[in-house]
Amino acid sequence: MQAKPLPPLPDTGFLADTSPELRQLLESLAQERVMEDDETLFEQGDPGDALFAVVEGIVEISVLSPDGRKLVLDIMRPGALLGEIALFDPGVRTATAIAVGPTRLRRLKNADLMNAIRKSPDMAVDLIHLAGRRMRSMSAQIEDQAFLPLSTRLARKLLYLTEANPEGELFLSQAQLAEFVGATREAVSKTLGEWKRARVIEANRGALRILERGAMRALAEPNQL
C-alpha cells in the first residue's frame, strides 16, 4: 500500500522566512506526528531529542512554578518551530508542549538536523534567528510579569492571541487566560467583566471577541495615552 503523502509545510509563521534548505530538510527527513486535543507532545524535564514544525492546529507551551502553578508561555500556530533549545544545549525540555485541538506536526531528529548543518553551515543561521526570537519573547514576557498590571498584561495577550483572526475571536476559558497572564481566574474574570460593560469585548463561556481593537491597544499601552 502506497504511503499517504504528508500535507505541505505552511508558508506562515517562522517557516514563511526560513531558508529553502531547512524547508527541504523538513520535507525530506521529518516524520509526521498527529495529535488529539489535549495530548502531550513533551513534558518539562523530558529528554530533548527533536525539533518540531507545526503544520496544522495549535501547540500550547507552558511551565510549572515551584508551587505547582501553570504559566502558559506561548501558543504555537502553523509555521512555528519548537524544541530548538535542545540543539544548542542538549538536555531536558525546559517547558511542556500540549496540543490544543487536533494538531499535525513534523518531527525532525536532532541527529539528522546536526548532520545537515555540518554539510551546510549556513542552515544554522535559521536556527540562530529562531533562538534569538525565542529569547526576546521570553525576556519580554518576564518583564511584563514583573512590572505590568494585570489589565495591561491581559490586553497584550488578547491582542497577541487574536492577531491571526480578523474577527478578533478567541476560544479559551477564563481559567486558561489566567494561566497565560499569571493571575487568578477571579481577577481575570473581574477585568473581562469591566471590559465587557465598556463594550470593548464580547464574552461568553469559553469564547471571547474583541469589539474595539483600538481600545484594546490603548489598554495594552497605557503609557502612550
Salt bridges, closest charged atoms under 4 A:
ASP11 OD1 - ARG23 NH2 3.23
ASP17 OD2 - ARG133 NH2 3.72
GLU27 OE1 - ARG106 NH1 3.41
GLU32 OE2 - ARG104 NE 2.66
GLU39 OE2 - ARG33 NH2 3.27
ASP49 OD2 - ARG107 NH2 3.26
GLU60 OE2 - LYS70 NZ 2.80
ASP67 OD2 - ARG69 NE 3.25
GLU84 OE1 - ARG134 NH2 2.96
ASP144 OD1 - ARG156 NH1 3.07
GLU163 OE2 - ARG77 NH1 3.95
GLU179 OE1 - LYS70 NZ 3.55
GLU186 OE2 - ARG185 NH2 3.66
GLU202 OE1 - ARG209 NH2 3.52
GLU221 OE1 - ARG156 NH2 3.23
